[in-house]
């Protein structure tokens, strides 16, 4: 349940519109402005231990009995600017919830790009401000510990309150929980588990919030530790892409990457950030994108199992004034793969194992996908060409994602007929209530070829467990795809054909004698 909630959390922090009027003269339904109306207002922030900054977007100017709004000097170039979303003043009150999120990203980017300074607001106090519309963001903390920036706010001063104007605005920012979420990227989807072929690339995405601290806090740690199991090979060539909204961070300047291969075959990657270079992006958080390849050491099983996990841990400073005061967040994703053996047997005597049969395995698109097999010593080796049954009548194909596969006999064992049509099998993965793979799966023969059937699983020396597909071969003649008549049927047909030949021979011999006798008489 927790993962489902986290999945729905958006790292593009949503804006909360406390009240928005039009950005041009106020509607006639708004209250009249009294003659002694103040020329300034105030904003009071109710969040202990936080420091906020207010950026004035629009100036409010009294015009007769109403307020007119126009862009402040700092934000004149923001509106109708294609680089920042082409927002007009008139469009702001009409933005939907999702559109407001995008507006937040563009507005924050404009503030950073133009190095705009705002007015600092102290929590618990009335902070005097000019009249207008403000973007209010949490920029630092006065408490000793780390905090995650509250949801940014757009607030108008003054606001309509009943049938009058309120010039002293109080806002109660909503705290956000620290977030770390890792997903596997499957096209447009973000998932916690996936099934892949060995050799496939697995793409990862990590999103995390950035905590805020006291001004001038030092020695802030913000570090990710990524652990890839031995079945995953980190793609160092592609590396990491680190972003916050449209901002792309630079390796070596904003962060470092240290890759360490472990004795157990796993890989540990440490991504360490220069906090001073990322603290301005606390509203949008950090996003990491990188990838790995599922390799020949992948865990394979037919039952629920740990699969091939990729764990992520975020370590961040909790209290800069206390030595070794850190907090941790963890998340993980898992990739699964499967495999099967082919056991080649005599159709009449299944205990007779057939060596030398060659098979190819293709997916639904006709692509040859199986790239690895077990040799007779139980070692995983690259599969070059077809899989060939050994002295035990077995060949294996490992590292297959869920789906349908066509097993085609390319070469029959010596003295046996070649199976004309493939045996098709389907691997179906089991999922839990959340739709995540468990590692367990089933396999079935999914076409009408009676030569194939599923038998007991195969256990390999390395602990992997494979499905087992038994395929029968018939001695002698080539067979139809559905399994044919069997040896007995062919013997009967041969006897009938031989009888016909004998009858024809006798009739032919009789006819010859008759012709010779007739010619002699003449």
Secondary structure, 3 states (H helix, E strand, C coil): CHHHHHHHCCCCCCCEECCCCCCCCCCCCCCCCCCCCCCEEEEEECCCCEEEEEEEEEEEEEECCEEEEEECHHHCCCCCCHHHCCCCHHHHHHCCHHHHHHHHHHHHHHHHHCCCCCEEEEECCEEEEECEEEEEEEEEECCCECEECCCCEEEEECEEECCEEECEEEECCCCCCCCEEEEEEECCEEECEEECCCCCEEEEEEEECCEECCCCCCCCCEEEEEEECCCEEECCCCCCEEEECCEECCECCCEEEEEEECCCCCEEEEEEECHHHHHHHCCCCEEEEEEEEECCCCCECCCCCCCEEEEEEEEEECECCCCCCEEEEEEEEEEEEEEEEEEEEECCCCCCECCCCEEEEEECCCCECCCEEECCCCCEEECCCCEECCCCCEEEEEEECCEEEEEEEEECCCCECCECCCEEEEEEEEECCCCCEEEEEEEEECCCCCCEEEEEEEECCCCCEEEEEEEEECECCCECCCCCCHHHHHHHHHHHHHHHHHHHHHHHHHHHHHHHHHHHHC
